[in-house]
Amino acid sequence: MMRLKNWSLLHPILLAIFPALQYYAANSSEALLINVLVPILFSVTLMGIVWLILKILIKDKFRSALITSSLLLLFFSYQHLSGFVYNQREVFPAITKPLAENSFFIYIIFLILLGLLVRKVANQRRAAGFLTILGAYLVVSSIIRIIPIEIARAKSATNLVSLRSDEVEKELENVPQAKTRPDVYYIVPDRYANNTTLKEFYHYDNSDFTNFLKDNGFYVAEQSTTNYPKTFLSLASSLNLQHITQLSELIGLDVADNTPVFTMVQNNMLADFFQKQGYEFVYFGSWWEPTRINRHADLNINLYADSDEFLRKFGQTTALNPILNEIFNKGDILGFSDERVRENHQYQFAELKKIAEHKSPKFVFVHMLIPHSPYVLDRNSQSVDDKEDGKDIKGYKEQLICVNNQFKEAITAILKNSKTPPIIVI
């Protein structure tokens, strides 16, 4: 156990814990507290390895601790430092423009500056004490921010229990086992506009696709609109077979926390009903964390299934991001690469065409963030780059036509390969 007189050596540990806590506090409306465990474990492990190596090499516990903390500050401040340099690229263009375009070199420069600074510190014990107090303040202040968030979240979760409709639950419980159990598909292509909107704002006639649906026995609601302005609200409503208009009364108008509603999507009544009816639950998730996987599903079909969004985005803020980008394809590990999104779309389209061959009965839920940006596929499912960062009308139309073509093939395959005529809702 560390003796009291060595309290000033706690700063590397505190500065390793702080970044994940702070990042969570800033993004708590989209994440859960459990999400910080892996980043903290990674940070503390990294700190321990660096500190041990420096302690062996330098043989000075205070200097090795100072260098470790300096490296941690640099490592976790990478995004802020590179962002600052990028914003100054027009001030001293001869210097800052090359740095902004090659952000990895910023890391090297600040590393050298920090090394020189540590060497100049005369009273290392006092510096260590200051850093420990600073680290303790940062950790405690983050915890103080998190505590009321978690209390409010627990209260919201309790209140949301009453949101589940007893009437709907009773009706579902009283549904008898059907003699014929067709496969059921609920497919949600995110940001797919209705025909009127496509005609008026995108100058695109989508009747070819809707006529295909009609010819294959679908009812097409020509003037359909979304029931809620946000995907997580819309899915929470439809997957639980009820409106959630009383949400503001139960958790408050000023609550920014979305996670209680995410839980409604995860633990939804529709999937639960089908599983109790003997259906297998097949889940096509997205790169968006609330629908990335469903832990109740019998099968998750998603290349992002093992890619925790909180950990991925937290990693983007660190110097690990440019290092990995130099080694691997840009964004494939920690980033949000067009290539990875494209690969997942193509993978899920291919799996959707084959899913009818999977054992029945099954409830298949599909949430694909397409034609939602980024626009990475043209109408022929060929690779394109989203140069406009989701603001390209042509890119949206091309990706929508791609969805139409892929869905035509998938629907044809599902209808052909289903032993019992399926129920398909898009």
Secondary structure, DSSP 4 states (H G I P E B T S, - for coil): ---GGGGGGGHHHHHHHHHHHHHHHHTTTS--GGGGHHHHHHHHHHHHHHHHHHHHHH--HHHHHHHHHHHHHHHHTHHHHHHHHHHTTTTSHHHHHHHHHSTHHHHHHHHHHHHHHHHH-S-HHHHHHHHHHHHHHHHHHHHHHHHHHHHHHHHHHHHHGGGS-HHHHHHHHTPPPPSS---EEEEEETT---HHHHHHHH----HHHHHHHHHTT----TT---SSSSHHHHHHHHTTTS--TTHHHHH-TT----HHHHHHHHT-HHHHHHHHTT-EEEEE--SSGGGT--TT-SEE--TTTT--HHHHHHHHTSTHHHHHHHHSSTTSSSS--HHHHHHHHHHHHHHHHHGGGS-SSEEEEEEE--SSSS--B-TTS-B---TTTT--HHHHHHHHHHHHHHHHHHHHHHHHH-SS--EEE-
